[in-house]
Amino acid sequence: MWFLRRTFRISWTEKKTKEEVLRLTDTDRLLLRPIRKRQMEFFGHLNRHDGQEKLLLHGKMEGRRARSRQPQTFMDSLSRFINRPNKSLSKLDIYMTAERNGNS
């Protein structure tokens, strides 16, 4: 990202995020696309099977969190990538599984 900032003269003191820099420069992350695709496939794999992995993805922890900024979860990053809320990710996976099996 530093080369885009330098090429388009975007100073680090402007506090622009990486996404904002990409949007301003009208470029796309080519490396991120296959990574997100694999993450979605892995999410579908975990979501189809009942077990501790699925509980960790969808379950809520008891207790309180610290007052600082909350850590980004795997589900948050996936929902932001496909522009859907967390709850609809499970429905999307169910639909894709049915479509793959020919039950649409």
C-alpha positions in Angstrom: 0.0 0.0 0.0 2.9 2.3 0.6 3.7 2.5 -3.1 0.1 3.7 -3.9 0.3 6.3 -1.2 3.6 7.5 -2.5 2.5 7.5 -6.2 -0.7 9.4 -5.5 0.9 11.6 -2.8 -1.4 10.5 0.0 0.3 11.3 3.3 0.2 8.9 6.2 -0.9 11.9 8.4 -4.2 12.0 6.5 -5.1 8.8 8.3 -6.7 7.1 5.3 -7.4 3.4 5.6 -6.2 0.9 3.1 -9.7 0.5 1.6 -10.0 4.3 1.2 -6.6 4.4 -0.6 -7.7 1.7 -2.9 -11.0 3.4 -3.6 -9.2 6.8 -4.2 -6.7 5.2 -6.6 -9.4 3.1 -8.3 -7.4 -0.1 -7.9 -8.3 -3.6 -6.7 -6.6 -6.1 -4.5 -5.9 -9.0 -6.7 -4.3 -11.1 -4.0 -7.2 -10.8 -1.7 -9.8 -12.4 -4.0 -8.5 -16.0 -3.9 -8.0 -15.7 -0.2 -11.6 -14.6 0.4 -12.8 -17.4 -1.9 -11.0 -20.0 0.2 -12.3 -18.4 3.4 -15.9 -18.7 2.0 -15.3 -22.4 1.1 -13.9 -23.1 4.5 -16.9 -21.3 6.2 -19.2 -23.5 4.1 -17.3 -26.6 5.2 -17.6 -25.7 8.9 -21.2 -24.5 8.6 -22.4 -27.8 7.1 -21.2 -30.0 9.9 -22.4 -29.9 13.5 -19.6 -29.7 16.0 -17.4 -27.4 18.1 -16.2 -25.5 15.1 -19.8 -24.4 14.2 -20.5 -23.5 17.8 -17.4 -21.3 17.8 -18.5 -19.6 14.6 -22.1 -18.9 15.7 -22.0 -19.1 19.4 -21.7 -16.2 21.9 -19.3 -16.2 24.7 -20.5 -15.4 28.2 -19.1 -12.5 30.1 -18.0 -9.0 29.3 -15.5 -7.6 26.8 -12.9 -5.0 27.5 -13.8 -1.3 26.8 -11.3 -0.9 24.0 -12.0 -1.5 20.3 -13.5 -5.0 19.8 -11.5 -7.5 17.9 -12.7 -8.4 14.4 -14.1 -11.9 14.1 -13.9 -14.3 11.2 -17.7 -13.9 10.7 -17.4 -10.1 10.6 -14.7 -10.2 7.9 -16.8 -12.5 5.8 -20.0 -10.6 6.2 -18.2 -7.3 5.2 -16.7 -9.1 2.2 -20.0 -10.2 0.8 -22.0 -7.1 2.1 -24.5 -9.2 4.1 -25.2 -9.3 7.8 -23.8 -12.2 9.9 -27.2 -13.9 10.3 -27.7 -14.2 6.6 -24.4 -16.0 6.0 -25.9 -19.2 7.4 -28.9 -18.9 5.1 -26.6 -18.2 2.1 -24.6 -21.4 2.9 -27.8 -23.5 3.1 -29.0 -22.1 -0.2 -25.7 -22.8 -1.9 -25.6 -26.3 -0.5 -29.2 -27.0 -1.8 -28.3 -25.5 -5.2 -25.2 -27.7 -5.4 -27.2 -30.8 -4.7 -29.8 -29.9 -7.3 -32.6 -29.2 -4.7 -33.2 -25.5 -5.7 
